[in-house]
Amino acid sequence: MAETRVALVTGANRGIGQEIVRQLARLGIIAVIGSRSLEKGLAAAEPLEREGLVTPVVALDVTDEASVRAAVAQAMGPFGRIDILVNNAGILIDGPSARVAAIDDDVFAKTFETNVLGPARMIKAVLPMMREQAYGRIVNISSGLGQLSEMGAGWPAYRLSKTALNALTRTTAAELGEGDIKVNSMCPGWVRTDMGGPDAKRSVIEGADTAVWLATLPSSGPSSGFFRDRKPIPW
């Protein structure tokens, strides 16, 4: 019998995160909803449970190390493992008109706390067990706004945080080297969520697809890459 994999998705009480949980659970994976608000996480699980999907909920604030440790321990549950980590939680609190010369330091600090240090905390928390079991899939939800190859003006805090997240992806993958722990970044595109807005071109189903693909890569799959629509894109 094939092993039942366990996934933990941060920021999964809505939008792309909730859809990643749905798609993973439909594949037979125990997909854990990580939500800063336990109440919102439980509400997000209700429609998934009506589909017959197994989607436990844990309270998880990626900006709080104690919360991260507690959530990882709870998510492991009776299986004693986490096979898949999807770092989806993120914030966007600056905008297209924001400029480096005028933005408050606090905006940079808050953005990096969630978008960079949060994923780093999560990776540190799950890596020991992934190393022990010699298996893991880590997926960092990044953005095309973080691409150095197409860097431009606007959203400076968000752009820098996603560029740093991509660096975290490459650094972690390089440290792990060859083996069956894969670490990748992906860009979901412009998706109709609370963050993306109603005019975005993509559905959450489309936005989640590449993350789910990376979360379920075979042993021969890539690591240390940046992807959109299951295809590599420039850093």
C-alpha positions in Angstrom: 0.0 0.0 0.0 1.3 3.5 -0.9 2.1 5.8 2.0 -0.4 8.5 2.9 1.4 11.8 2.6 0.8 14.7 4.9 1.0 18.3 3.7 0.9 21.6 5.6 -0.2 24.7 3.7 0.3 28.1 5.4 -2.3 30.9 4.9 -4.7 28.2 3.7 -8.0 29.7 5.0 -8.8 31.3 1.7 -7.8 32.0 -1.9 -4.9 30.1 -3.5 -4.0 28.4 -0.2 -7.5 26.9 0.3 -7.5 25.7 -3.3 -4.1 24.1 -2.9 -5.4 22.2 0.1 -8.5 21.1 -1.9 -6.4 19.8 -4.8 -3.9 18.0 -2.6 -6.7 16.4 -0.6 -8.4 15.2 -3.8 -5.2 13.3 -4.5 -5.5 11.5 -1.2 -3.1 13.6 0.7 -3.8 14.6 4.3 -3.8 18.4 3.6 -3.6 20.5 6.8 -4.9 24.0 6.7 -2.6 26.4 8.5 -4.5 29.6 9.4 -3.6 32.5 11.7 -7.2 32.5 12.8 -8.4 29.1 13.9 -12.0 30.2 13.4 -11.4 31.2 9.8 -9.4 28.0 9.2 -12.3 25.8 10.5 -14.7 27.8 8.3 -12.5 27.2 5.3 -12.4 23.4 6.0 -16.2 23.1 6.0 -16.8 23.1 2.3 -13.8 20.8 1.8 -15.2 18.3 4.4 -18.5 18.4 2.6 -16.6 17.0 -0.4 -15.4 14.2 1.8 -11.8 15.6 1.9 -9.5 15.2 4.9 -8.4 18.7 5.8 -7.3 19.2 9.5 -6.9 22.7 10.7 -4.1 24.2 12.9 -3.7 27.7 14.2 -0.5 29.1 12.6 1.0 32.5 12.6 4.2 32.4 10.6 5.5 35.5 12.2 5.6 33.8 15.7 8.2 31.1 16.2 6.3 29.5 19.1 3.2 29.3 16.9 5.2 27.7 14.1 6.6 25.0 16.4 3.2 24.2 17.9 1.5 24.1 14.5 4.1 21.8 13.0 3.8 19.4 16.0 0.0 19.4 15.8 0.0 18.9 12.0 2.3 15.9 12.3 -0.5 14.3 14.4 -0.8 10.5 14.4 1.3 10.2 11.3 4.4 11.7 13.0 5.5 13.3 9.7 5.1 16.2 7.3 6.0 15.3 3.8 5.0 18.5 2.0 5.3 22.2 3.0 3.6 24.9 1.0 4.7 28.3 2.1 1.7 30.2 0.9 1.1 32.8 3.6 2.0 36.3 2.5 1.0 39.9 2.7 0.9 42.8 0.2 0.7 46.1 2.0 2.4 48.5 -0.5 1.1 49.3 -4.0 1.9 50.2 -7.6 2.5 53.9 -6.7 4.8 53.1 -3.7 8.4 54.2 -4.2 11.6 53.3 -2.3 12.4 56.9 -1.6 9.0 57.4 0.3 8.0 54.0 1.7 8.0 53.6 5.5 10.6 51.3 7.0 7.7 49.6 8.9 6.2 48.5 5.6 9.5 46.8 4.6 9.8 45.2 8.0 6.2 43.8 8.2 6.4 42.5 4.6 9.7 40.7 5.2 8.6 39.3 8.5 5.7 37.5 6.8 7.0 36.9 3.3 10.6 35.9 4.0 11.2 35.1 7.7 7.9 33.2 7.9 8.8 30.7 5.2 12.3 30.4 6.7 10.8 29.6 10.1 8.6 27.0 8.5 11.5 25.4 6.6 13.6 25.2 9.7 10.7 23.5 11.5 10.1 20.8 9.0 13.5 20.1 7.6 14.7 17.8 10.4 11.9 15.3 9.9 12.2 15.5 6.1 15.9 14.7 6.4 15.1 11.8 8.7 12.6 10.3 6.3 14.8 11.3 3.3 11.7 12.8 1.6 10.2 16.2 1.3 8.6 18.7 -1.0 8.9 22.4 -0.2 7.0 24.9 -2.4 7.4 28.6 -1.9 4.6 30.7 -3.4 6.5 33.6 -5.0 5.6 36.2 -7.7 6.7 37.5 -11.0 7.0 40.8 -9.3 10.1 39.3 -7.6 11.8 38.4 -10.9 15.1 40.3 -11.2 14.9 39.7 -15.0 11.8 41.8 -15.2 12.2 44.1 -12.1 10.4 47.4 -12.3 8.9 50.2 -10.2 6.0 49.9 -7.8 5.3 47.5 -4.9 8.9 47.8 -3.6 8.5 46.0 -0.3 6.5 43.1 -1.9 9.0 42.9 -4.8 12.0 42.7 -2.6 10.4 40.1 -0.3 9.6 37.8 -3.2 13.1 38.2 -4.6 14.4 37.2 -1.2 12.0 34.3 -1.0 13.5 33.1 -4.3 17.0 33.4 -2.8 15.8 31.3 0.1 14.6 28.7 -2.3 17.9 28.5 -4.1 20.0 28.5 -0.9 17.9 25.8 0.8 18.0 23.6 -2.3 21.8 24.1 -2.6 22.3 23.1 1.1 20.3 20.0 0.6 22.0 18.9 -2.6 21.1 15.7 -4.3 18.3 13.6 -2.8 14.6 13.4 -2.6 13.9 16.7 -0.8 12.8 19.1 -3.5 12.7 22.9 -2.9 11.1 25.1 -5.6 9.4 28.5 -6.0 6.4 29.2 -8.2 4.5 32.2 -9.5 0.7 31.6 -9.6 0.1 34.6 -11.9 -2.5 37.3 -11.4 -5.3 35.4 -9.6 -8.8 36.5 -8.5 -8.3 36.5 -4.7 -8.6 39.1 -2.0 -5.0 40.1 -2.8 -5.3 39.9 -6.6 -8.7 41.6 -6.8 -11.7 40.9 -9.0 -10.1 42.0 -12.3 -7.4 39.4 -12.2 -7.2 37.0 -15.2 -6.8 33.7 -13.4 -9.0 31.6 -11.2 -7.7 30.1 -8.0 -7.8 26.7 -9.7 -5.3 27.9 -12.2 -3.3 29.7 -9.6 -2.9 26.6 -7.4 -2.1 24.1 -10.2 1.7 24.5 -10.4 2.0 24.5 -6.6 0.2 21.2 -6.4 2.4 19.8 -9.2 5.6 20.8 -7.3 4.2 19.4 -4.1 3.8 16.0 -5.7 6.9 15.8 -7.9 8.4 12.3 -8.4 11.9 11.6 -7.3 13.2 12.5 -10.8 11.5 16.0 -10.5 13.4 19.3 -10.4 14.7 21.2 -7.4 15.9 24.8 -7.0 13.7 26.1 -9.8 11.2 28.9 -10.4 8.0 27.9 -12.3 4.8 29.2 -13.7 2.3 26.9 -15.5 4.6 24.0 -14.7 7.3 25.6 -16.8 10.6 27.2 -15.7 10.7 31.0 -15.7 13.7 33.3 -15.3 14.8 34.4 -11.9 
